Amino acid sequence: MTVKGKKRGRPSTSAPVLSKERIIECANTLMAKDSKIPSIRKLAASLEVDPMAIYYYFTNKQALLEAVTVSLVAKIYTPKPSGDWQHELPKLCESYLNLLAQYPGLLETLLGMTAHGPAAVFTERFDLAVKELSLEQELRNNALSMLADYLHGYALAMSCQAGDELKVDMMAGPLGFYMQALQQMARP
């Protein structure tokens, strides 16, 4: 009977310490490379740990998935609360589309999730961008939903194109139209 080359017992002190942050960082790197959320086994192999070690930090794959997607969405632009909303909102939208383009599997992952963590990050940033408009709650909810749906559709169109004819900066016209309508509907 042969025994695997791994030593049993405590890890050596020279090995990097496993942590939530290290697991998330590794998952982000693998997602950028493979265009999809890595499996627990692939993640564990990349970290050189037993797959069960990951479950010490995350109760299940859904918890890991939410942590990874929240960490990615948290990279989008944070609008300045005192900034001009007509400048801040386009910067938020561009950074979100650039993130979705950088991580091709992220959009599908976000749309298939039941957790609300990543959406909460975008919602918080949207609220910062349009704060000066003082939108009524129903109008704010509708404006947020419409913008998120538009951005997701735009990102999907960018990912499905054969060439690179559709670019992030090409959304300026439709986004400008959306912003004009939003300003007209906002409280005076």
BELZI-V574380 format. One record per residue. N is the residue number from 1. OMEGA is omega in radians with two decimals (999 if undefined). Layout:
# BELZI-V574380
N:OMEGA, N:OMEGA
This chain:
# BELZI-V574380
1:-3.14, 2:3.14, 3:3.11, 4:-3.11, 5:-3.13, 6:3.06, 7:3.07, 8:3.09, 9:-3.10, 10:3.09, 11:3.11, 12:-3.11, 13:3.13, 14:3.12, 15:3.11, 16:-3.12, 17:3.10, 18:3.12, 19:3.07, 20:-3.09, 21:-3.14, 22:3.11, 23:-3.13, 24:3.13, 25:3.13, 26:3.12, 27:3.10, 28:3.13, 29:3.13, 30:3.14, 31:3.11, 32:-3.11, 33:-3.01, 34:-3.14, 35:3.06, 36:3.09, 37:-3.12, 38:3.05, 39:3.11, 40:-3.13, 41:-3.14, 42:3.11, 43:3.14, 44:3.13, 45:3.13, 46:3.12, 47:-3.09, 48:3.09, 49:3.05, 50:3.13, 51:-3.13, 52:3.12, 53:3.13, 54:-3.14, 55:3.02, 56:-3.09, 57:-3.12, 58:-3.04, 59:3.12, 60:-3.10, 61:3.12, 62:3.11, 63:3.08, 64:3.13, 65:3.13, 66:3.14, 67:-3.14, 68:-3.11, 69:3.09, 70:3.14, 71:3.11, 72:-3.12, 73:3.10, 74:3.13, 75:-3.11, 76:-3.09, 77:3.04, 78:-3.13, 79:3.07, 80:-3.12, 81:-3.13, 82:-3.09, 83:3.09, 84:-3.04, 85:-3.13, 86:3.05, 87:-3.05, 88:-3.10, 89:3.08, 90:3.11, 91:3.08, 92:-3.11, 93:3.13, 94:-3.11, 95:3.11, 96:3.10, 97:3.10, 98:3.09, 99:3.14, 100:3.09, 101:-3.13, 102:3.14, 103:-3.02, 104:-3.14, 105:-3.06, 106:-3.11, 107:3.14, 108:3.11, 109:3.14, 110:-3.09, 111:-3.14, 112:-3.07, 113:3.01, 114:3.12, 115:-3.07, 116:-3.09, 117:-3.13, 118:3.12, 119:3.13, 120:3.11, 121:-3.14, 122:3.14, 123:3.12, 124:-3.13, 125:3.08, 126:-3.13, 127:3.08, 128:-3.08, 129:-3.04, 130:-3.07, 131:-3.07, 132:3.12, 133:-3.11, 134:-3.09, 135:2.99, 136:-3.01, 137:-3.11, 138:3.11, 139:3.11, 140:3.13, 141:3.13, 142:3.13, 143:3.12, 144:-3.14, 145:-3.13, 146:-3.14, 147:3.14, 148:3.11, 149:3.12, 150:-3.12, 151:3.12, 152:3.09, 153:3.12, 154:3.12, 155:3.11, 156:3.11, 157:3.11, 158:-3.09, 159:-3.09, 160:-3.06, 161:-3.12, 162:3.14, 163:3.09, 164:-3.12, 165:-3.12, 166:-3.10, 167:-3.10, 168:-3.08, 169:3.14, 170:3.12, 171:-3.08, 172:-3.13, 173:3.12, 174:3.12, 175:3.07, 176:3.10, 177:3.11, 178:-3.10, 179:3.07, 180:3.12, 181:-3.14, 182:3.14, 183:3.13, 184:-3.12, 185:-3.12, 186:3.09, 187:3.12, 188:999
